[in-house]
Amino acid sequence: MGNGYGGLIGLIILALDIWAIINVLKSGAETGKQVLWILLIVLLPLLGLIIWAIAGPRGNVRI
């Protein structure tokens, strides 16, 4: 029997992936680069998210 945290972690990763994809779409990157980033995030959810966080395009929104 599992401890039930696998589903919660999966939902957190999914939410972060959606947030990353939205930020990629808001960025000023070229369309081709946006498509590549989105494919990376979708095909490799956790690894793609980490790579995007380190090297991905930044959105136009300032914090």
N, C-alpha and C positions, 0 to 999 in steps of 0.2 A: 504494500500500500504506500502510495506517495503522500507527501505532506501538503499537497495542494498549492504550493508556491509556484509551480511550473506555469500554470495558467495565468497567474498574476504577473509573473515576469514577462510572459509572452505578450500580454496586453500592454505592459509598459513599453516594451520594445516596439510594438505596433504603433502606439501613440507617438513615440519619439521619431519613428520612421515617417509618419504622416507629417509631423512638424518639420522634419528635415526636408521633405519633398516640397512643402509649401514655401520654405525659405529658399530652396533652389529656384523655384518658379518666380519668386520675388526678386531674385538677384539680377544683376545687370549682365550676367554671362550670356554668351552667344547661345542660340537655340540648340546647336549640336552638343555643346558642353553640358547644357541643362539636361538633355536627353541621356547623355552618358552617365551623369551623376544620378539621375532618377533610376536608370537601369541598375547601377551599382547598388543603390540603396534597396531596391526591390528584390534583386537576385541574391544579395548577401545582406540580410537585414541587420545583423549586429555588427559584422565587420564593415559593411558599407557605411553604417552610421558612424562608426569610430573614424574611418578614413575621411568621411565628409566633415566631421567635427574638427579634424586636424587641418585638412587641406582644401575643403570645399569652398565654393563661392559664397560670399556674404550677401545678405539681403540689403535692401535700401533703408530698412527701418533702423533707426538709432535707438539705443537703450539709454 
